[in-house]
Amino acid sequence: MEKRRGNGRIVANAISFLLNRITVVVIAVALVLFIGGRFEIASASQPDAELEIQKLTSCYALGTDAIGRGNLQEGKNIYRNCFTQDAVLTAIFPDGATQTNYGTDSWADFVYSVFQGNGYTATQHLMGTINISIENNKATMTSYLHATHKRSETSIDVANGTYEDKVVKTNGIWKIRNRTLKLIDFLNLSSPTTASSSTNARSTNSSATFVRPNIPRLKE
């Protein structure tokens, strides 16, 4: 009888030991899967967020070039996909002059007035060297600008600068809340004023001079 009881305790202890080991293994596996899953989600979501944010600077370029073609309403519609409703946009020109507008419609009106005032018939904005830093639902982004503004068949204005953006994620969508453009130059490039087949003459007649674009002051 005692022997049976002893054997029973041994079996019970063995079962208890096995159950404890199994429980530990199950918990360990669950933790690995949970932590690994979270890591994979974080790793996958970060590139996705950077891509979404990066698209915003291309969005702005497309909207601005629509305005450059003379289509103000199309530019406004595109801007609304790039910016929050309370967005603040500032341009700092090479001579220190600044322009700040509140809301994308106001900024679009400003851009249109500048383009029309300077007689631009088309523009092309190229964005590059994009750097993004993300922290939760906020991000910062800087990007380099090279913009061409067509005055005529023989004259263009070229601008270079840096955009500095503060980006936020609202309702699952990333948009720019603050954008500052710091221009480092604004040059006019013109072809020779007289036809010439001489390369030297063409080089002599060509010009590259700093110009200050006509910047109308709009009422906020």
Helices and strands as residue ranges (DSSP letters): H 2-68, H 72-82, E 83-92, E 98-102, H 104-117, E 122-135, E 138-152, E 155-170, E 173-190, H 199-205, E 207-210
